[in-house]
Amino acid sequence: MRDIYNLWDTVLAEIELSVSKANFTTWFKNTYAIKSEEGTFFIGVPNDFIKEWLSDRFSREILKTIRNHWDDIRSVEFITAKKPIKQVIIQKIEPQPEKKLIPELPLDHMIPKKNNLNPKYTFETLIVGPFNEIAYSAAQTVIKSPGSFNPLFIYGSTGIGKTHLIQATGNMLFEKNPGLNIYYVTSEKFLMDYVSALQNNRINSFKEKYRTCDVLIMDDIQFFNTGKEQVQQELFHLFNTLHDRNRQLIFSSDKHPNYIIGLEDRLKSRFSAGMIIDVARPEYESRIAILRAKLEYHNFNLSDESLDYIASHVEGNVRELEGIINTLIMQMELRKRELNLQEIKLLIKNNIKPKRNISLEEIVKVVAHFYNIEEKLMYDKNRRKEIVEARQVAMYILREDYNISFPHIGKKLGGRDHTTVMHSYEKIVKELVENPDLVHDIEQIRAMLQT
């Protein structure tokens, strides 16, 4: 008969090499082999939460690793149970030298020693443009009057400065109100804290830590997707407690909360009760400003021609632009001189996506032509149904395909308010689910834009 305990120790040793230390400690450290029966390997886990997580995220990897040593195993099953006494005895067979007992120390994340905010994230280093000016204004309102937008929910694609913005808000709040208990945490760290508290029977300390916050800033809410119902429940109760006490809540995500798959409806409802603001990718003028600011910070210069080339050809996010500047600065340091345009073109060629350069006006023209509408009617206040629908499609494509900010779209299409553009975008998103004709129309327009 095979030794299932030694086998599991071997499997754990191999898994430890393939995952982060935090993941291994959180999910695998307290697991153990129970039995092998009819091709199924049974694994003991300390609680239902870890059982659910391992089953959803790691069962395939665990099975593959076990089968590398024992190919008779066809499946794995997780069982919530206390570790058997005999397992403890087996581990204590070898005599150990006497050790001085050390009192159990509190978990490091339970010690309220800092607010977790990075001091480098300030508004002085944040470039504000049409792509993020609404989010910036909302943050300033929160700083002047905490609780005015509650919660404040910032969303947008990766690398556009959401973390910078929300941490700068926290830093400014702390600067103006040093007595405030402000805490910044990523959703993944919140989850790890919660699991660790469950494992160490310290759930009350966990609740106390978070519920005493005057300002809670939580990053990357999209991490709370399918399979994390238990921690979502804890977040829901925490949200209610802090909101009822008029404590400021600030969240960020890579998408609107309504489109986070697996997020509970009651949390979506809570997030929607405050201010939800979209941050887009920076447009040309903002890209120029970002490039200039980064160069100035490092005391380097590039010609206006070079900056124009980079901003025109690299339509990426803030993080990508920072990466390009870092590359160019390194090259200038090595060469002890400013780079010329040809050198810059060679250095950044891999950052340029082969995409047809098309203006907002050209896109609107194509949509108007598709719907057989006079182009100028797309810009005025005409409320005829067919014109409104064409205008909404244009707004959707400008936002969805070209990531142009809502304020910029509104400004260009007749000076409309950004909320009108947001409403148009969301209306088309909903209609696409149930209207195949609209799906076909937009596919045809996209094809026309590519020619």
Secondary structure, 3 states (H helix, E strand, C coil): CCCHHHHHHHHHHHHHHHCCHHHHHHHHCCCEEEEEECCEEEEEECCHHHHHHHHHHCHHHHHHHHHCCCCCCCEEEEEECCCCHHHHHHHCCCCCCCCCCCCCCCCHHHCCCCCCCCCCCCCCCCCCCCCCHHHHHHHHHHHHCCCCCCCEEEECCCCCCHHHHHHHHHHHHHHHCCCCCEEEEEHHHHHHHHHHHHHCCCHHHHHHHHHCCCEEEEECHHHCCCCCHHHHHHHHHHHHHHHHCCCEEEEEECCCHHHCCCCCHHHHHHHHCCEEEECCCCCHHHHHHHHHHHHHHCCCCCCHHHHHHHHHHCCCCHHHHHHHHHHHHHHHHHHCCCCCHHHHHHHHHHHCCCCCCCCHHHHHHHHHHHCCCCHHHHCCCCCCHHHHHHHHHHHHHHHHCCCCCHHHHHHHCCCCCHHHHHHHHHHHHHHHHHCHHHHHHHHHHHHHHHC
